[in-house]
Amino acid sequence: MSEMGYLRQPHTSAGRVPTDLGYRFYVDKLISGPGLSSAEEGCVAESYGSAPAETESLLGLTCRLLSELTHYASVATEPNSSDTTIQFVSLSLLDPGKLLLVLVTSDGRVQHSILELPSPTSQHETLTLSNILSDQFRGSRLESVLSHNMDFTPPEAAGMQEQYCATAKALKHLVREIRNADVRVNGTGHILSQPEFKDIKRFETLMTAFERRRVLFETLNAAISGSDTTIIIGNENPYVEMRECSFVTATYRIGNRKCGAIGVIGPTRMNYRRAIAAVNLLAQNLSELLTAISIG
């Protein structure tokens, strides 16, 4: 096996350990059997069954469960928003010069902001503005909201131009925040428990990659365009700072559309069978709940 490149000997007094090629052979050819117990699968189903029907909460729960099940760091991307629409938009009066804007998207994300108005408004004007925004943007794709001219005041908002422009621009800002959503990370403390990362230089290199969320995003994004389950082992990763690790990722869906990815990051000697089972199980549960939310 050493001659074939599947095993290596780190130093003369050490035993032989698998290379990245060896782990690849194991994952592709030898891995078999269930990775999680039926009791663990039941606990996952129970956790999702009592979770709030909101994307942010579900992604947070997914990352937490992944880290707990595998003892590796977990990552997730927010849903791809290309087909996401505004499901609900509402304004509430907090005081004469302050409004609460709430936005809910078709994939269950909830965003809100408190905005200061350029001039005082009444409860009646607030309700009118809320209805105008709802009628104008409910059902609109996020991209169309971003391209909308918020300086144009519709006839229904005559006499409230300043208030309308302020609230419409605040809505656009919330939509932009959704579009620019980053990668969610959980359980990085588990990395410290891995012998490979007791070396401070290795640990610092990996932590730098975690801080540069774009590296994680690109790695996960590549999974979305590939197969439903993607395994990247050590040197297979195009990013040098991540080559001490392996990724196990799976896509999640809303309906039939791939819209994001979840996964775990651990040492190349990770328990692949368990990691793959956990990632696939949670991707399936997350997909089912997000699909139910989108249907309403």
C-alpha positions in Angstrom: 0.0 0.0 0.0 2.9 2.3 0.7 4.2 1.7 -2.8 0.8 2.7 -4.2 0.8 6.0 -2.3 -1.9 5.1 0.2 0.2 5.0 3.3 3.1 7.1 4.6 5.5 6.9 7.5 5.8 10.4 9.2 9.2 9.4 10.7 11.3 6.3 11.2 10.0 5.3 14.6 6.3 5.9 13.7 3.8 3.5 12.2 2.3 4.1 8.8 -0.7 6.3 8.4 -3.0 6.9 5.4 -2.2 9.6 2.9 -4.8 11.9 1.4 -4.9 9.4 -1.5 -5.5 6.6 1.1 -8.4 8.4 2.7 -9.8 9.1 -0.8 -9.7 5.3 -1.5 -11.4 4.6 1.8 -14.2 7.1 1.2 -14.8 6.1 -2.4 -14.4 2.3 -2.1 -14.5 1.0 1.4 -16.8 3.1 3.5 -20.0 1.3 4.5 -22.6 0.9 7.2 -24.7 3.4 9.1 -22.8 6.3 10.6 -25.4 7.3 13.2 -27.5 5.3 15.6 -31.3 5.3 15.3 -31.4 7.0 18.7 -29.3 9.9 17.3 -31.5 10.1 14.2 -34.5 10.3 16.5 -33.0 13.1 18.5 -32.3 15.1 15.3 -35.9 14.7 14.2 -37.1 15.8 17.6 -34.8 18.9 17.6 -36.1 20.0 14.2 -39.7 19.2 15.2 -39.6 21.8 17.9 -37.6 24.4 16.0 -39.0 27.8 15.0 -40.0 28.0 11.4 -37.4 30.6 10.5 -34.3 30.2 8.3 -31.9 31.9 10.7 -32.9 29.7 13.6 -32.9 26.5 11.5 -29.4 27.2 10.2 -28.1 27.9 13.7 -29.7 24.7 14.9 -28.2 22.7 12.0 -24.7 24.0 12.7 -25.0 23.3 16.4 -26.3 19.7 15.8 -23.6 19.0 13.3 -20.9 20.0 15.7 -22.4 18.1 18.5 -22.8 14.9 16.4 -19.3 15.0 14.9 -17.2 17.0 17.3 -15.9 19.0 14.3 -16.4 22.6 13.2 -19.6 23.1 11.2 -20.4 25.6 8.5 -23.4 26.7 6.5 -24.2 29.1 3.8 -27.4 31.2 3.8 -29.9 30.2 1.1 -29.1 31.5 -2.4 -31.5 34.3 -2.9 -31.8 34.4 -6.7 -35.4 33.1 -6.6 -36.3 34.4 -3.1 -39.2 36.8 -2.9 -40.6 39.2 -0.3 -43.4 37.4 1.5 -44.3 40.0 4.1 -43.3 43.6 4.9 -44.7 45.7 7.7 -44.1 49.0 9.5 -45.0 49.7 13.1 -44.9 53.1 14.9 -42.6 53.1 17.9 -42.8 56.9 18.5 -43.7 59.9 16.2 -40.2 59.9 14.7 -39.2 56.2 14.8 -40.5 53.1 12.9 -39.9 49.4 13.1 -39.6 47.8 9.7 -40.0 44.0 9.4 -39.2 42.0 6.3 -40.0 38.3 5.8 -38.8 36.4 2.7 -40.3 33.4 1.0 -37.5 31.1 2.4 -38.3 32.1 5.9 -35.6 34.7 6.7 -36.7 37.6 8.9 -34.9 40.9 8.9 -35.8 44.1 10.8 -34.5 47.6 11.4 -35.5 50.6 13.4 -35.3 53.8 11.4 -35.4 57.4 12.4 -37.7 59.5 10.2 -36.8 62.9 8.8 -40.1 64.2 10.1 -42.8 62.9 12.6 -45.5 60.6 11.4 -48.8 59.4 12.8 -50.3 56.0 13.4 -52.6 56.5 10.4 -49.7 57.5 8.1 -47.6 54.6 9.3 -50.4 52.2 8.4 -50.8 53.8 5.0 -47.0 53.5 4.3 -47.0 49.9 5.5 -49.8 49.1 3.1 -48.1 50.9 0.2 -44.8 49.0 0.7 -46.7 45.7 1.1 -48.7 46.2 -2.1 -45.6 47.4 -4.0 -43.1 44.8 -3.0 -44.9 41.7 -1.8 -44.1 38.8 -4.2 -41.1 40.8 -5.7 -37.8 39.0 -6.2 -35.0 40.5 -4.1 -33.0 41.4 -7.2 -35.9 43.6 -8.5 -36.1 45.4 -5.1 -32.4 46.2 -5.3 -32.8 47.7 -8.8 -35.9 49.7 -7.9 -35.7 53.5 -7.8 -36.6 54.3 -4.2 -36.5 58.0 -4.9 -39.7 57.7 -7.0 -42.8 58.3 -4.8 -45.9 56.5 -5.9 -49.1 58.5 -6.1 -50.6 56.8 -3.0 -47.8 58.3 -0.9 -48.5 61.9 -1.9 -47.8 64.2 1.0 -45.5 61.6 2.6 -42.6 61.7 0.2 -39.9 62.0 2.9 -41.3 59.1 5.0 -41.8 56.9 1.9 -38.3 57.4 0.6 -36.8 56.8 4.1 -38.8 53.5 4.6 -38.3 52.3 1.0 -34.5 52.8 1.3 -34.5 51.0 4.6 -36.3 48.1 2.9 -33.6 48.1 0.2 -30.9 48.0 2.8 -32.5 45.0 4.5 -32.7 43.2 1.1 -29.0 44.0 0.5 -28.1 42.5 3.9 -29.8 39.3 2.9 -28.1 39.2 -0.5 -24.7 39.8 1.2 -25.2 37.1 3.8 -22.0 35.3 4.8 -21.1 31.9 6.0 -22.2 30.7 9.4 -19.6 28.8 11.5 -20.0 26.8 14.7 -17.9 24.6 16.9 -14.4 26.0 16.1 -13.4 25.0 19.6 -13.5 21.4 18.6 -10.5 22.0 16.4 -8.4 22.7 19.5 -9.1 19.1 20.7 -7.5 17.6 17.5 -3.8 16.6 17.9 -3.0 18.0 14.4 -3.8 21.5 15.6 -1.8 21.6 18.8 0.9 23.0 16.6 0.3 26.7 17.0 1.4 27.5 13.4 -1.1 25.0 11.9 -3.8 26.3 14.2 -3.2 30.0 13.3 -3.2 29.2 9.6 -6.6 27.5 9.9 -8.1 30.2 12.1 -7.0 32.8 9.5 -9.0 30.8 6.9 -12.0 30.8 9.2 -11.7 34.6 9.5 -11.5 34.9 5.8 -15.1 33.7 5.3 -14.7 34.1 1.6 -12.5 30.9 1.6 -15.2 29.0 3.3 -17.9 30.4 1.1 -16.1 29.5 -2.1 -15.5 26.0 -0.9 -19.1 25.5 0.1 -20.4 27.2 -3.0 -18.4 24.7 -5.1 -20.4 22.0 -3.5 -23.7 23.5 -4.6 -22.7 23.2 -8.3 -21.5 19.6 -7.8 -23.1 16.5 -6.4 -25.4 16.5 -3.4 -22.6 15.3 -1.2 -19.0 16.6 -1.6 -15.9 15.4 0.2 -12.7 17.4 -0.1 -9.7 15.7 1.5 -6.5 17.6 2.4 -4.5 18.6 -0.7 -7.6 18.4 -2.9 -8.6 21.8 -1.5 -7.5 24.6 -3.8 -6.9 26.9 -0.7 -3.5 26.2 0.8 -4.6 27.3 4.3 -7.3 24.5 4.4 -5.1 21.6 3.2 -4.6 20.3 6.7 -8.3 19.6 6.8 -11.1 17.7 5.1 -14.5 19.0 4.3 -17.7 17.0 4.1 -20.5 19.0 2.7 -24.1 18.5 1.4 -26.5 20.8 -0.4 -29.9 21.6 1.0 -32.9 22.5 -1.1 -36.1 24.5 -1.2 -38.4 22.3 -3.3 -36.3 21.0 -6.1 -33.8 23.9 -6.1 -30.4 23.7 -4.6 -30.0 26.8 -2.6 -27.2 26.4 0.0 -24.7 24.0 1.6 -23.9 22.7 5.1 -20.9 20.8 6.2 -18.2 19.9 8.7 -14.5 20.6 8.8 -12.1 18.3 10.6 -8.6 16.7 10.3 -8.0 14.5 7.3 -8.2 11.4 9.6 -11.8 12.4 10.5 -14.5 9.8 11.0 -15.8 10.1 7.4 -18.6 7.6 7.8 -20.1 9.5 10.7 -19.5 12.9 9.2 -21.2 11.9 5.9 -24.1 10.4 7.7 -24.6 13.5 9.9 -24.3 16.0 7.1 -26.7 14.1 4.8 -29.3 13.6 7.6 -29.3 17.3 8.6 -29.3 18.5 5.0 -32.4 16.3 4.4 -34.2 17.7 7.6 -33.3 21.2 6.8 -34.5 20.9 3.2 -37.9 19.5 4.3 -38.5 22.3 6.8 -37.4 25.1 4.4 -39.6 23.7 1.7 -42.5 23.6 4.1 -41.8 27.3 5.0 -41.7 28.4 1.4 -45.0 26.7 0.6 -46.5 28.4 3.7 
